[in-house]
Amino acid sequence: STSPPVPEHAPPHRVFFMMMLLLMSLVALPGTGAVSAARGKHGHGEVFEIAVVGPPLSPLHSLVMVGQELCLRGHNVTVVSFDERGRQKTKKYSPACELNYVSLGPLPLSDEAEQETMARLSTLVNSSLTLMKEAAKHVFSAYFNAMRDPFRKVMEAGVIKPDYALVSLPFGQVVEVLDEFGVDYAINMPTILVPPISPHVAAYVPIPFHPVGLWNRSLLDRTLVVGGNYLLHVLKHAAAILGFRFSFMPDINPTGWWGRLVIVNSIPGFDYPQPLPPLVQYTGPVVDVARMEAFPPEVEAFLDATPEGVPVVYVSFGTVFYLSPERVAAMVNTLNSDRYRVLWALPKVQQAGLPPSLPESILVHHWIPTVRALAHPKVVAFVSHCGGNSAAESMSAGVPIVGYPQFGDQPAVCQRIADAGAGRTRPAGCWVQASDVLEVVSTPSFAKRAQAISRLFRKFGGVGKAADMIELGARGDLELMVLPTERSWKAWWQLGGYETLAIAILLAHLCVFVTFACCRTCWRCCCRRGHASAEPAKEKRQ
């Protein structure tokens, strides 16, 4: 007999050498070249040139109000956006100080095309992931692709020469242009911190397309949230190292966030408390009610005519999401009540579903300043889609929410409100229920919790703190607050512990390999020894 065949393997020293080469290739990541080191510059004296850049979607008004505060402090502020819509928003939200305006050209998506797209997307609310993908593809990507080149031409022509810039989601490739011209910038986060866009979010924070609560999660929920966040974090950083450009959603690129001031228009307590870098600053809503436009006369008259003690419910689903005529008609019937009155902000293009005459208890107007409405003492509840801006403004005013999220970050925002006990929420796509509204209006605990959150909001500084931080950024003072791990890819790899993890994995594999090699050698020796002892016995029998 012969010994059993043993498969051939590369010598142990050769395998170890190849693994060490792999590790060294990871350690030899680029130093400072991988991440921009643009920092703020000194202006002439203490007057800075500030650029406010963003598409004319709902987050722009937060930027404009911060720009107004900086303008009142004597800085030169220029808003850069698209066409007349951006100009009108700039004028509407900065009545106390006139800001400069530069247009990037016509809207990349016409009002009609945008409305048609949103109407089509409104039929997909039962699939949050599909809806988010379609919105990014047909709405946000249009702005991503249209902003970079016109903005670069504006910078090259010297139309603006900013010392510092303020951008908001979605910022697209605008930050790449700012990097090219050595201009530091701050990112305004108009909503809560949500993965995978923000690279700083804790692993236990739910991902938008799986908006479960923080508590009482199943094992599957915990695996999807924590495991999904870790996987997304590693994949997007690995993709950035390999030079992937994230053209479908540039905001995901972690290098766009590294070393930058991030102004979050929320607070811990409304957002999930979590450990964050020093450059991530909560401010609460960046609004100033005293400097906002007044109510339209008919809205003012409706509120004045509401008897004392009769609650008013404010209703608004924002300007982006489309309410179908059938849904509008159903909401009129649902909201008609003798227990409260209703003030409803509904864009003109969505008013086709209204009946010829409305009940006396309901007033519909195409534009109502949300912050001013929520601050009115007669408004006791807010029926909302849980957009990040409006939800934070509601909590800041101490007004509980009846939430009906649609897509994006809205289910996650609604879930945080429910977890905080400051309102009721339904799954994405649900229609307004009269019982939900009446419960929030008549249950004191919701208002009590919202008022507690409001007291916290007032301690975070609002628009004044946002302007303070931008002034520090323009002077270059925030350089001292940059995390060491955000200064280069090499620093991220080494100081973030990934080098140690790679060595540990290498050693674990080496131990397994050595153990296998030893067992293999022992098995071979035993087989040979058995074969050698069997030969004399065989000869003796013969």
DRENBAFI-980880 format. One record per residue (C-alpha): residue number from 0; residue in one letter; chain; x, y, z. Coordinates in steps of 0.02 Angstrom, whole numbers, plus 50000, padded with zeros to 5 digits. Layout:
- num_residuo_cadena_px_py_pz
- NUM_A_A_X_Y_Z .
...
//
This chain:
- num_residuo_cadena_px_py_pz
- 0_S_A_50000_50000_50000 .
- 1_T_A_50048_50182_49978 .
- 2_S_A_50018_50335_50085 .
- 3_P_A_49864_50440_50040 .
- 4_P_A_49900_50585_49924 .
- 5_V_A_49921_50755_50004 .
- 6_P_A_49874_50910_49900 .
- 7_E_A_50017_51024_49857 .
- 8_H_A_50017_51199_49935 .
- 9_A_A_50128_51351_49918 .
- 10_P_A_50265_51353_50048 .
- 11_P_A_50212_51443_50209 .
- 12_H_A_50344_51579_50189 .
- 13_R_A_50278_51621_50015 .
- 14_V_A_50098_51640_50076 .
- 15_F_A_50155_51746_50223 .
- 16_F_A_50257_51856_50105 .
- 17_M_A_50107_51885_49990 .
- 18_M_A_49996_51931_50138 .
- 19_M_A_50125_52054_50202 .
- 20_L_A_50133_52135_50029 .
- 21_L_A_49944_52158_50034 .
- 22_L_A_49953_52238_50207 .
- 23_M_A_50095_52354_50156 .
- 24_S_A_49996_52411_50003 .
- 25_L_A_49856_52464_50119 .
- 26_V_A_49973_52551_50240 .
- 27_A_A_50053_52648_50096 .
- 28_L_A_49896_52750_50066 .
- 29_P_A_49920_52929_50008 .
- 30_G_A_49960_53056_50141 .
- 31_T_A_49886_53229_50128 .
- 32_G_A_49842_53220_49945 .
- 33_A_A_49685_53116_49965 .
- 34_V_A_49587_53245_50062 .
- 35_S_A_49579_53430_50025 .
- 36_A_A_49660_53542_50154 .
- 37_A_A_49570_53702_50102 .
- 38_R_A_49543_53815_50251 .
- 39_G_A_49459_53981_50279 .
- 40_K_A_49551_54142_50239 .
- 41_H_A_49554_54310_50320 .
- 42_G_A_49444_54438_50237 .
- 43_H_A_49483_54622_50225 .
- 44_G_A_49477_54669_50409 .
- 45_E_A_49330_54579_50486 .
- 46_V_A_49216_54589_50334 .
- 47_F_A_49204_54424_50239 .
- 48_E_A_49141_54378_50068 .
- 49_I_A_49020_54234_50098 .
- 50_A_A_48944_54128_49959 .
- 51_V_A_48781_54036_49993 .
- 52_V_A_48759_53899_49862 .
- 53_G_A_48613_53782_49834 .
- 54_P_A_48471_53731_49719 .
- 55_P_A_48304_53820_49746 .
- 56_L_A_48228_53675_49841 .
- 57_S_A_48160_53689_50018 .
- 58_P_A_48331_53683_50108 .
- 59_L_A_48382_53846_50024 .
- 60_H_A_48278_53953_50141 .
- 61_S_A_48382_53898_50291 .
- 62_L_A_48540_53954_50201 .
- 63_V_A_48463_54121_50156 .
- 64_M_A_48413_54155_50336 .
- 65_V_A_48590_54119_50395 .
- 66_G_A_48650_54233_50255 .
- 67_Q_A_48532_54369_50317 .
- 68_E_A_48608_54358_50491 .
- 69_L_A_48784_54371_50419 .
- 70_C_A_48728_54519_50312 .
- 71_L_A_48660_54608_50466 .
- 72_R_A_48833_54584_50544 .
- 73_G_A_48912_54679_50400 .
- 74_H_A_48974_54537_50289 .
- 75_N_A_48949_54532_50100 .
- 76_V_A_48836_54384_50063 .
- 77_T_A_48796_54318_49889 .
- 78_V_A_48667_54183_49856 .
- 79_V_A_48704_54072_49705 .
- 80_S_A_48557_53971_49638 .
- 81_F_A_48448_53945_49485 .
- 82_D_A_48339_54067_49391 .
- 83_E_A_48200_54173_49464 .
- 84_R_A_48144_54039_49587 .
- 85_G_A_48307_54055_49680 .
- 86_R_A_48298_54246_49672 .
- 87_Q_A_48120_54247_49740 .
- 88_K_A_48166_54131_49884 .
- 89_T_A_48315_54240_49925 .
- 90_K_A_48206_54396_49931 .
- 91_K_A_48067_54311_50030 .
- 92_Y_A_48178_54242_50168 .
- 93_S_A_48295_54391_50190 .
- 94_P_A_48178_54541_50213 .
- 95_A_A_48288_54622_50346 .
- 96_C_A_48448_54633_50241 .
- 97_E_A_48462_54628_50052 .
- 98_L_A_48577_54490_49989 .
- 99_N_A_48669_54486_49822 .
- 100_Y_A_48608_54356_49699 .
- 101_V_A_48695_54264_49556 .
- 102_S_A_48596_54149_49442 .
- 103_L_A_48670_53987_49374 .
- 104_G_A_48548_53994_49229 .
- 105_P_A_48377_53918_49196 .
- 106_L_A_48307_53782_49306 .
- 107_P_A_48374_53610_49255 .
- 108_L_A_48199_53543_49288 .
- 109_S_A_48051_53653_49243 .
- 110_D_A_47911_53682_49367 .
- 111_E_A_47795_53577_49259 .
- 112_A_A_47919_53433_49240 .
- 113_E_A_47959_53435_49426 .
- 114_Q_A_47773_53434_49471 .
- 115_E_A_47740_53292_49349 .
- 116_T_A_47884_53191_49420 .
- 117_M_A_47828_53218_49600 .
- 118_A_A_47649_53170_49554 .
- 119_R_A_47715_53007_49482 .
- 120_L_A_47825_52976_49633 .
- 121_S_A_47676_53000_49749 .
- 122_T_A_47609_52834_49685 .
- 123_L_A_47765_52744_49749 .
- 124_V_A_47749_52787_49934 .
- 125_N_A_47728_52604_49983 .
- 126_S_A_47908_52571_49930 .
- 127_S_A_48025_52694_50018 .
- 128_L_A_48182_52624_49938 .
- 129_T_A_48109_52631_49762 .
- 130_L_A_48042_52807_49791 .
- 131_M_A_48209_52871_49857 .
- 132_K_A_48299_52795_49708 .
- 133_E_A_48177_52872_49584 .
- 134_A_A_48183_53043_49669 .
- 135_A_A_48373_53042_49664 .
- 136_K_A_48372_52988_49481 .
- 137_H_A_48239_53107_49413 .
- 138_V_A_48245_53259_49528 .
- 139_F_A_48405_53278_49629 .
- 140_S_A_48523_53214_49493 .
- 141_A_A_48457_53349_49376 .
- 142_Y_A_48523_53480_49497 .
- 143_F_A_48684_53383_49533 .
- 144_N_A_48729_53379_49349 .
- 145_A_A_48678_53560_49314 .
- 146_M_A_48765_53648_49459 .
- 147_R_A_48949_53607_49437 .
- 148_D_A_48995_53684_49268 .
- 149_P_A_48896_53847_49286 .
- 150_F_A_48964_53871_49461 .
- 151_R_A_49142_53841_49399 .
- 152_K_A_49116_53974_49264 .
- 153_V_A_49053_54097_49396 .
- 154_M_A_49210_54066_49500 .
- 155_E_A_49328_54074_49350 .
- 156_A_A_49253_54239_49293 .
- 157_G_A_49279_54314_49465 .
- 158_V_A_49094_54356_49483 .
- 159_I_A_49114_54305_49664 .
- 160_K_A_49276_54285_49763 .
- 161_P_A_49218_54206_49925 .
- 162_D_A_49323_54189_50082 .
- 163_Y_A_49203_54054_50140 .
- 164_A_A_49049_53963_50076 .
- 165_L_A_48892_53887_50147 .
- 166_V_A_48811_53742_50053 .
- 167_S_A_48663_53631_50091 .
- 168_L_A_48602_53461_50042 .
- 169_P_A_48595_53417_49901 .
- 170_F_A_48763_53500_49863 .
- 171_G_A_48818_53387_49720 .
- 172_Q_A_48987_53428_49643 .
- 173_V_A_48985_53609_49704 .
- 174_V_A_49105_53563_49844 .
- 175_E_A_49230_53495_49716 .
- 176_V_A_49231_53665_49630 .
- 177_L_A_49257_53752_49798 .
- 178_D_A_49403_53634_49831 .
- 179_E_A_49478_53678_49660 .
- 180_F_A_49478_53863_49706 .
- 181_G_A_49540_53833_49884 .
- 182_V_A_49380_53894_49968 .
- 183_D_A_49332_53815_50132 .
- 184_Y_A_49148_53784_50164 .
- 185_A_A_49017_53732_50291 .
- 186_I_A_48877_53608_50258 .
- 187_N_A_48704_53648_50322 .
- 188_M_A_48608_53489_50369 .
- 189_P_A_48425_53540_50359 .
- 190_T_A_48366_53382_50444 .
- 191_I_A_48423_53253_50571 .
- 192_L_A_48586_53159_50546 .
- 193_V_A_48546_53009_50438 .
- 194_P_A_48654_52873_50363 .
- 195_P_A_48725_52842_50236 .
- 196_I_A_48744_53025_50185 .
- 197_S_A_48829_53091_50341 .
- 198_P_A_48989_52994_50381 .
- 199_H_A_48980_53038_50566 .
- 200_V_A_48819_52947_50615 .
- 201_A_A_48824_52813_50750 .
- 202_A_A_48795_52634_50693 .
- 203_Y_A_48634_52616_50794 .
- 204_V_A_48546_52757_50700 .
- 205_P_A_48416_52681_50581 .
- 206_I_A_48445_52692_50394 .
- 207_P_A_48307_52789_50304 .
- 208_F_A_48239_52640_50207 .
- 209_H_A_48219_52539_50368 .
- 210_P_A_48151_52669_50492 .
- 211_V_A_48128_52563_50648 .
- 212_G_A_48126_52637_50822 .
- 213_L_A_48278_52639_50933 .
- 214_W_A_48203_52521_51061 .
- 215_N_A_48121_52349_51054 .
- 216_R_A_48207_52299_50893 .
- 217_S_A_48208_52119_50837 .
- 218_L_A_48372_52030_50802 .
- 219_L_A_48339_52053_50616 .
- 220_D_A_48312_52241_50642 .
- 221_R_A_48472_52257_50741 .
- 222_T_A_48569_52160_50610 .
- 223_L_A_48500_52265_50468 .
- 224_V_A_48531_52431_50555 .
- 225_V_A_48701_52403_50638 .
- 226_G_A_48769_52284_50507 .
- 227_G_A_48700_52389_50365 .
- 228_N_A_48778_52548_50434 .
- 229_Y_A_48949_52468_50457 .
- 230_L_A_48942_52392_50283 .
- 231_L_A_48889_52556_50201 .
- 232_H_A_49024_52650_50298 .
- 233_V_A_49163_52533_50241 .
- 234_L_A_49101_52520_50062 .
- 235_K_A_49087_52707_50030 .
- 236_H_A_49259_52740_50107 .
- 237_A_A_49335_52599_50006 .
- 238_A_A_49252_52667_49849 .
- 239_A_A_49320_52841_49885 .
- 240_I_A_49496_52771_49908 .
- 241_L_A_49481_52687_49737 .
- 242_G_A_49428_52851_49657 .
- 243_F_A_49242_52816_49635 .
- 244_R_A_49152_52981_49601 .
- 245_F_A_48977_52945_49670 .
- 246_S_A_48898_53036_49521 .
- 247_F_A_48725_52967_49564 .
- 248_M_A_48732_53057_49733 .
- 249_P_A_48894_53154_49765 .
- 250_D_A_48838_53199_49942 .
- 251_I_A_48883_53021_49996 .
- 252_N_A_49069_53046_49960 .
- 253_P_A_49149_53054_50135 .
- 254_T_A_49290_53169_50078 .
- 255_G_A_49162_53307_50048 .
- 256_W_A_49126_53307_50234 .
- 257_W_A_49298_53280_50308 .
- 258_G_A_49366_53427_50405 .
- 259_R_A_49212_53534_50368 .
- 260_L_A_49094_53624_50483 .
- 261_V_A_48925_53536_50483 .
- 262_I_A_48779_53640_50547 .
- 263_V_A_48637_53524_50598 .
- 264_N_A_48466_53608_50609 .
- 265_S_A_48413_53493_50749 .
- 266_I_A_48464_53449_50928 .
- 267_P_A_48505_53291_51025 .
- 268_G_A_48345_53236_51108 .
- 269_F_A_48248_53264_50949 .
- 270_D_A_48387_53181_50850 .
- 271_Y_A_48457_53023_50931 .
- 272_P_A_48597_53071_51051 .
- 273_Q_A_48763_53005_50985 .
- 274_P_A_48951_53041_50995 .
- 275_L_A_49001_53166_50860 .
- 276_P_A_49159_53261_50806 .
- 277_P_A_49178_53440_50868 .
- 278_L_A_49146_53513_50695 .
- 279_V_A_48971_53438_50692 .
- 280_Q_A_48871_53575_50778 .
- 281_Y_A_48687_53566_50824 .
- 282_T_A_48599_53735_50810 .
- 283_G_A_48414_53696_50801 .
- 284_P_A_48314_53781_50663 .
- 285_V_A_48408_53928_50586 .
- 286_V_A_48257_54043_50580 .
- 287_D_A_48209_54209_50658 .
- 288_V_A_48021_54231_50677 .
- 289_A_A_48039_54418_50712 .
- 290_R_A_48122_54444_50542 .
- 291_M_A_48005_54336_50438 .
- 292_E_A_47869_54400_50324 .
- 293_A_A_47698_54431_50402 .
- 294_F_A_47546_54321_50373 .
- 295_P_A_47441_54354_50218 .
- 296_P_A_47291_54462_50271 .
- 297_E_A_47163_54321_50254 .
- 298_V_A_47269_54207_50364 .
- 299_E_A_47288_54343_50495 .
- 300_A_A_47100_54373_50492 .
- 301_F_A_47061_54187_50510 .
- 302_L_A_47172_54171_50663 .
- 303_D_A_47105_54331_50740 .
- 304_A_A_46926_54269_50715 .
- 305_T_A_46961_54103_50801 .
- 306_P_A_46886_54115_50976 .
- 307_E_A_47001_54097_51125 .
- 308_G_A_47007_53918_51185 .
- 309_V_A_46971_53845_51011 .
- 310_P_A_47127_53753_50952 .
- 311_V_A_47197_53776_50777 .
- 312_V_A_47281_53632_50684 .
- 313_Y_A_47410_53686_50556 .
- 314_V_A_47426_53572_50402 .
- 315_S_A_47569_53572_50277 .
- 316_F_A_47652_53437_50173 .
- 317_G_A_47785_53552_50104 .
- 318_T_A_47813_53610_49927 .
- 319_V_A_47901_53457_49856 .
- 320_F_A_47782_53312_49886 .
- 321_Y_A_47626_53307_49776 .
- 322_L_A_47454_53277_49852 .
- 323_S_A_47335_53204_49722 .
- 324_P_A_47161_53282_49700 .
- 325_E_A_47082_53126_49776 .
- 326_R_A_47192_53139_49929 .
- 327_V_A_47158_53326_49948 .
- 328_A_A_46970_53295_49940 .
- 329_A_A_46983_53156_50069 .
- 330_M_A_47085_53268_50186 .
- 331_V_A_46950_53404_50181 .
- 332_N_A_46822_53278_50242 .
- 333_T_A_46941_53207_50372 .
- 334_L_A_46994_53374_50444 .
- 335_N_A_46819_53448_50454 .
- 336_S_A_46783_53450_50642 .
- 337_D_A_46690_53553_50771 .
- 338_R_A_46829_53516_50898 .
- 339_Y_A_46962_53622_50812 .
- 340_R_A_46994_53737_50664 .
- 341_V_A_47116_53702_50522 .
- 342_L_A_47243_53816_50439 .
- 343_W_A_47309_53727_50284 .
- 344_A_A_47457_53779_50175 .
- 345_L_A_47427_53700_50004 .
- 346_P_A_47516_53754_49843 .
- 347_K_A_47402_53819_49705 .
- 348_V_A_47446_53676_49587 .
- 349_Q_A_47380_53552_49715 .
- 350_Q_A_47214_53638_49751 .
- 351_A_A_47118_53552_49610 .
- 352_G_A_47045_53427_49733 .
- 353_L_A_46965_53560_49844 .
- 354_P_A_46774_53572_49843 .
- 355_P_A_46693_53731_49774 .
- 356_S_A_46664_53791_49953 .
- 357_L_A_46758_53744_50110 .
- 358_P_A_46687_53722_50286 .
- 359_E_A_46702_53879_50392 .
- 360_S_A_46823_53788_50507 .
- 361_I_A_46952_53765_50368 .
- 362_L_A_47058_53897_50281 .
- 363_V_A_47171_53847_50136 .
- 364_H_A_47305_53967_50073 .
- 365_H_A_47443_53937_49946 .
- 366_W_A_47580_54013_50056 .
- 367_I_A_47591_54024_50245 .
- 368_P_A_47756_54056_50337 .
- 369_T_A_47769_53893_50432 .
- 370_V_A_47879_53957_50573 .
- 371_R_A_47761_54103_50606 .
- 372_A_A_47610_53987_50602 .
- 373_L_A_47687_53865_50725 .
- 374_A_A_47735_54007_50841 .
- 375_H_A_47555_54070_50849 .
- 376_P_A_47480_54038_51022 .
- 377_K_A_47318_53965_50950 .
- 378_V_A_47407_53829_50848 .
- 379_V_A_47414_53670_50954 .
- 380_A_A_47458_53533_50828 .
- 381_F_A_47543_53511_50660 .
- 382_V_A_47488_53384_50528 .
- 383_S_A_47648_53360_50430 .
- 384_H_A_47749_53249_50313 .
- 385_C_A_47893_53261_50440 .
- 386_G_A_48013_53353_50328 .
- 387_G_A_48172_53390_50425 .
- 388_N_A_48151_53579_50421 .
- 389_S_A_47968_53586_50467 .
- 390_A_A_47980_53451_50602 .
- 391_A_A_48124_53541_50689 .
- 392_E_A_48030_53706_50676 .
- 393_S_A_47877_53625_50754 .
- 394_M_A_47975_53552_50898 .
- 395_S_A_48064_53718_50923 .
- 396_A_A_47893_53800_50942 .
- 397_G_A_47833_53665_51062 .
- 398_V_A_47696_53604_50944 .
- 399_P_A_47666_53414_50935 .
- 400_I_A_47658_53329_50765 .
- 401_V_A_47536_53212_50681 .
- 402_G_A_47655_53133_50557 .
- 403_Y_A_47618_53056_50387 .
- 404_P_A_47789_53030_50306 .
- 405_Q_A_47811_53001_50121 .
- 406_F_A_47992_52967_50072 .
- 407_G_A_48175_53009_50104 .
- 408_D_A_48217_53055_50283 .
- 409_Q_A_48034_53085_50327 .
- 410_P_A_47995_52911_50401 .
- 411_A_A_48153_52924_50508 .
- 412_V_A_48106_53099_50568 .
- 413_C_A_47929_53042_50610 .
- 414_Q_A_48000_52894_50705 .
- 415_R_A_48108_53007_50812 .
- 416_I_A_47957_53114_50855 .
- 417_A_A_47861_52959_50907 .
- 418_D_A_48009_52895_51009 .
- 419_A_A_48019_53063_51097 .
- 420_G_A_47832_53057_51140 .
- 421_A_A_47801_53221_51049 .
- 422_G_A_47672_53159_50925 .
- 423_R_A_47590_53018_50829 .
- 424_T_A_47653_52945_50667 .
- 425_R_A_47595_52822_50536 .
- 426_P_A_47693_52717_50409 .
- 427_A_A_47745_52797_50245 .
- 428_G_A_47602_52827_50125 .
- 429_C_A_47458_52825_50250 .
- 430_W_A_47320_52953_50229 .
- 431_V_A_47269_53074_50367 .
- 432_Q_A_47159_52997_50502 .
- 433_A_A_47037_53103_50603 .
- 434_S_A_47068_52996_50758 .
- 435_D_A_47256_53034_50753 .
- 436_V_A_47228_53222_50743 .
- 437_L_A_47099_53222_50883 .
- 438_E_A_47212_53116_50994 .
- 439_V_A_47359_53236_50979 .
- 440_V_A_47247_53389_51003 .
- 441_S_A_47162_53320_51158 .
- 442_T_A_47307_53229_51245 .
- 443_P_A_47412_53348_51352 .
- 444_S_A_47563_53231_51362 .
- 445_F_A_47608_53262_51179 .
- 446_A_A_47612_53451_51202 .
- 447_K_A_47707_53433_51365 .
- 448_R_A_47843_53329_51282 .
- 449_A_A_47853_53447_51132 .
- 450_Q_A_47873_53595_51250 .
- 451_A_A_48014_53506_51341 .
- 452_I_A_48103_53483_51174 .
- 453_S_A_48068_53667_51135 .
- 454_R_A_48159_53720_51294 .
- 455_L_A_48310_53618_51238 .
- 456_F_A_48304_53695_51064 .
- 457_R_A_48318_53870_51135 .
- 458_K_A_48486_53826_51216 .
- 459_F_A_48571_53781_51052 .
- 460_G_A_48584_53954_50976 .
- 461_G_A_48487_53942_50813 .
- 462_V_A_48534_54061_50673 .
- 463_G_A_48649_54163_50786 .
- 464_K_A_48757_54012_50828 .
- 465_A_A_48762_53960_50644 .
- 466_A_A_48826_54133_50597 .
- 467_D_A_48954_54129_50740 .
- 468_M_A_49025_53963_50678 .
- 469_I_A_49034_54024_50498 .
- 470_E_A_49132_54178_50554 .
- 471_L_A_49254_54063_50644 .
- 472_G_A_49270_53958_50487 .
- 473_A_A_49301_54111_50379 .
- 474_R_A_49443_54164_50496 .
- 475_G_A_49520_53990_50487 .
- 476_D_A_49497_53959_50673 .
- 477_L_A_49407_53792_50648 .
- 478_E_A_49568_53711_50586 .
- 479_L_A_49605_53670_50768 .
- 480_M_A_49446_53566_50780 .
- 481_V_A_49477_53449_50632 .
- 482_L_A_49486_53267_50684 .
- 483_P_A_49659_53189_50656 .
- 484_T_A_49575_53046_50562 .
- 485_E_A_49502_53171_50436 .
- 486_R_A_49665_53250_50381 .
- 487_S_A_49714_53116_50255 .
- 488_W_A_49672_52940_50200 .
- 489_K_A_49831_52878_50282 .
- 490_A_A_49779_52958_50447 .
- 491_W_A_49605_52882_50430 .
- 492_W_A_49682_52710_50399 .
- 493_Q_A_49811_52716_50538 .
- 494_L_A_49729_52820_50676 .
- 495_G_A_49556_52749_50645 .
- 496_G_A_49616_52576_50696 .
- 497_Y_A_49596_52497_50525 .
- 498_E_A_49782_52460_50514 .
- 499_T_A_49774_52370_50681 .
- 500_L_A_49619_52277_50625 .
- 501_A_A_49705_52224_50463 .
- 502_I_A_49856_52160_50560 .
- 503_A_A_49741_52066_50679 .
- 504_I_A_49651_51986_50532 .
- 505_L_A_49818_51944_50452 .
- 506_L_A_49882_51864_50612 .
- 507_A_A_49720_51767_50633 .
- 508_H_A_49735_51700_50456 .
- 509_L_A_49918_51663_50488 .
- 510_C_A_49874_51565_50645 .
- 511_V_A_49744_51465_50550 .
- 512_F_A_49869_51434_50410 .
- 513_V_A_50008_51380_50529 .
- 514_T_A_49888_51267_50624 .
- 515_F_A_49829_51189_50462 .
- 516_A_A_50009_51168_50402 .
- 517_C_A_50059_51084_50567 .
- 518_C_A_49910_50967_50561 .
- 519_R_A_49948_50928_50380 .
- 520_T_A_50130_50890_50421 .
- 521_C_A_50080_50781_50570 .
- 522_W_A_49954_50688_50463 .
- 523_R_A_50086_50659_50329 .
- 524_C_A_50213_50597_50458 .
- 525_C_A_50085_50481_50537 .
- 526_C_A_50037_50413_50367 .
- 527_R_A_50219_50382_50321 .
- 528_R_A_50255_50303_50490 .
- 529_G_A_50104_50191_50473 .
- 530_H_A_50156_50144_50299 .
- 531_A_A_50334_50106_50357 .
- 532_S_A_50274_49994_50501 .
- 533_A_A_50152_49905_50387 .
- 534_E_A_50287_49850_50263 .
- 535_P_A_50385_49732_50384 .
- 536_A_A_50224_49655_50446 .
- 537_K_A_50171_49620_50268 .
- 538_E_A_50340_49541_50227 .
- 539_K_A_50333_49434_50385 .
- 540_R_A_50161_49366_50338 .
- 541_Q_A_50227_49324_50167 .
//
